Amino acid sequence: MTSLYTRLEQESLLHITGPDTLTFLQGQTTCDTRTIDEDHSLLGIFCTPQGRVVCDFLLCQLGADHFALRMHRSIRACSSAAFGKYIIFSKATLDDVREDWKPYAVWGTHAVTALTKLFGNAPSERFGTVQGDSFVAVQTDQSGEQFECYLHDSFPQELMNESMQLATESEWQALQMTQGIVRIEAATTEEFVPQTLNYDLTGHINFKKGCYTGQEVVARLHYLGKPKRRTGLAQFAVEGISTVGTAVYEAQSNKAVGSIVNCCATHGEKIVLVAATKDGLKNGLHVGTADGPLLVGRDLPYLTDSE
């Protein structure tokens, strides 16, 4: 593999500007915004007061008092509305229609070389960030082979073709799913507590930062309980059709024990992230009905308490 890139059409940026932006986000989200600057970005989530996940995001700085939360396009408007309930007394403004910054993904063994040629520099650590007047690049993995880039319309985006090979968004999505990173979509917003989606294991939650919306519920489960369901990675044993929200049934009991939270088809393979009971993940799952297509489990790059 050399270096690949794709425009992330299914992703969007929710812009937040103003001098109170980081203070506002510190009080609403699970990440510690005191650690973000032009050289560092953050994963995080935003929850309801009941501890249900409204959205997941990657937070980065685009300019002075200008930040963006990268999230699935299908939830940008509803996430903005949810944030808007709390931002009214802050010197910060949400913008969920702005489209002058476009998200891209870049990956491959020579991605650093390609980005250095494109931007003059590249990040060197996970969530390390480099930026200029019209671009931001964030490293999203430990090994330095996966990056997200946000390009302003003024950036000559045709330069991407000179040092990288065009790929598909589904290839990037599949790569991210194999990392066990769950993405909230329209069908799943406000449906799950963070631990069901493994957000306590993937760096989305800082349990030492202090209070935020939903913190009491999230912290109680972390310190005093265990989640009844976790998310696992799987692929179809045979051809199968599924969508986000499709129910899954335990192979032994034939009972509905969870649902698909992300799915992607690429190179003739369909993979899914599925939130289900620990027994279901262990004993096997059928999709759609008790005798539907069987899912074959795949290993995540981290351990859960269901293993």
N, C-alpha and C positions, 0 to 999 in steps of 0.2 A: 504494500500500500504506500502511496506517496502522500499526497494531501488532497482531501476532498472538501467541497463546500456545498451548501445549499441555502436558499432563502427559506426562512421558517414562516411560511404563510399561516400556519395554525397558531402561531405565537403573536403576542402583541405587547406593547409597553404601556403601562399605566403611569403617566407622568405626575409627579408631585413636586411643586415648586414653592419656595418661600423660606424665610429664616427659621420657622418652627418645624420644618419638615421632619428632621431626625428626632426631635423631641416628641412630636406627635406619633411617629412610627414606633418609638421606644415604648410608649404607653399602650400600643394596640397590638403589636406583633410579638412573635416568639424569639426573634433575633435581637442581639445587643447592638443597636445602631451606633453606640459609642465607638465601635471598632471599624466603622466604615469610613473610607476616605477615597481619594482619587486612585490609590494604589490597591485597595481591597474592596471586594464585594461580599455579599452575604446571601445564604439561603435563609428562608423563613416561611412562616405561615401566619395567617390571620384567622382567628376563630370567633365564633359567636360567644355570648356570655355563658352558654351551655357547653362550651368546649368543642363544638363541631367546626370542622375546617371549612371556612369560606373559600380560601384560595391558598395555593402555594406560590412562591415567587423566588426570583433571584433579584436582589436589590443592588443597584449600582448607581454611581454618581456620574451624571452627564456633564455637569458644569457647576458653577457656584450657585448654591441653594437650588439646584436642579437635580432631581433623582428620578429613577424609573424602576418600576417593579415589572419584570418580565413574567408574564403568565399566559395561560391558554386564552386564545382570542375569545372563545365562547363564554368566558366568565369575566371579561374585563368590565363590562357595564354593570353587572350585578355586584362585583367586588367594589367598584367605585361608589356605588350607592350605599353599600354596607359601611365602607370607610367614612362616607359623607355624613353618617349619623353622628360621628364623633369629632369631625374636623372643624365644626362650625365656629368654635372659639379659639382656633389656632390661626397663626399667620402662615397659612399654607393653603395651597389650591390644588385640587385634583383636575386632571384633564384626561378623559377616556376616549377622546375622538382624534387626538393628535396623531398624525401618521408620517411626520417628516423624519423619524428615525425608524430604520428597518432592522429587524433581527435576522442574523445569519448564524449558521453553525459551520465550524471548520474542524476537521479531524484527520488523523493519520500520523504515520511515523515521521513525516517531514513537515508536519503542520507548523512547528516553531520556525523552521526555515522560511516557509511561505509567508507567515505572518510578519516575520522580521523584514522580509523583502517588501511587504505591502505597507507596513506601518513604521518601519525603522526600529522596532522593538517588539518584544513579546513577553507575556507574563511568564514567571518562573516558579510559581507555586499554586496550589489549589486555591481558587478564588482570588489569586493575584490578578491585578488589573493594570492595563496600560491604556492611555487615552490621549487623544489630540482634539483639535477643534471640531472635527467631524467624525470621530470614531471612538469606540470603546471596545476593548477586547478583554475577555475574562476566561481564565483557565478553569475548567470545571472538573478535572480529574486530578489524580495524584501524579500520574506519569508524564503529564505534559503532552498528551496527544488529542485532547478534546477541548474545544473552545467555543464560546459564544461571542459574536461580534455584533455591535449595534452601530449602524452606519447612517449618518445624516444624509439627506438627499443631495447635499453639496459635495459629498465624497464621490470620486469617480469610481463607481461600483464595477464598471467594466474591467478594472484592473484585477479583479478577483480571477478572471479567466487566464491571466498571464502566468500565474504560478500555481494554480489549483485546478483540479478536475471537478466539473459539475456532477453532483450526485442528487439523490432524491431525499425529500424530507422524511419519508418513511424509513430510509436507511438510518438516519440520525435518530429517529424515534426508537427504532429497534435497539440501537446501541445504548441509548439511555435506559431503556427498560431492562436490559441485561444488567445494568448497574443497580437495579432495584429502587429506582427513584420514581415514586408515584406522582402523577400529575393530576390535579383537580380539573375536571371538565364540567360542562353545564349539568350533566346528569348526576354528578356526585357532589356538587357544592352543598355544604351544610348537612351532609349525610353521615360523616364519620368523625370519630374522635381521632386525634393525631396518631396514637399508638397503633390503631388498627392498620394504618397506612405506613407503619414503620418510620414515621417522621422523628421519633425519639432515637432512632438508630442511624439516620442518614444526615445528621447535622442541621436539621431544620429548627431545633429547639435548644435554646440556652436555658438550662434549669437554674442558673445562678443569677440571672439578670434582674429579677424583681418582678413587679406586678405588670400584667397586661390583660387585655380582655380575654376571658376564658381561662386565665392562669390557675385559678383555684381548682377547677375540674381536671385540667391537664396535670398539674402537680400532684393532686391526690392520687390519681391512677398510677403515676410514676413511682411515688414513694410508698403508697399503702396498698396497692393492688397489682393485678396483672391483666392485660387486655384479653378478652375472650376470643378475639379474632386477630389474625395477623395477615400480612400480604405475602404471597408467594409468587414465584415466576414459573410459568409453564408454557407448553406449546401443544398444539393439537396433534393427537396420534394419527388421525385421518382428517380428511377435509371436513371443515366445520365452519359455520357462520355464527358470529357473535358480535354484539355491540356492547358498549359500556353500559353497565346496569343489568346485563343478562344474568339470571340466577344460575348458581352452580349447586349440584347435588352430590352429597357424599356417596361414594361407590358402595359402601357396606350397608348404610342405613336407608339409602334412597331419600334422605331428607334434604330440604334446601338449607344450605349452611353458609351461604355467602353470595358474592356477585363479582363480576368482572369490573375492574376499575380502569384499566387501560388495555387497549389491544392494537396490534399493528401487524400488517402483512407486508413482507418483503422477500424477494428472491424465492418465492414459492413456499415460504414458511410463515405461519401465523403464530405469533407469540402473544401472551396475555400476562398481565399482573392481576391477580385475583385475591380479594379479601375474603377470608373464610375462617371457619373454626380450625383450631389446631389439629383436631382429629381428621377433619376434612382434608387439610393439606397433606396429612400423613397417609391417609387411606386411599386417596384418589378422588377425583372430581369429574362429574359429567356436566356438560354445558346445556342449559336450556330446559332439559327434562331429566328425570331419573335414568333414562336410557339414552340420553343424548351423547354426542361425541365425547370421548374420553380425553382428558388433559394429562399430559405427561410432565411431571415436575422437573424443573431445572434448578440448579444451585444458584443462590444469590451470592454476591461477593462479601456478605456479612452474615453473621449468625443471628437468629431470632430465638426467643424463648419457646418457640414451638418445635425446636430441633433438639 
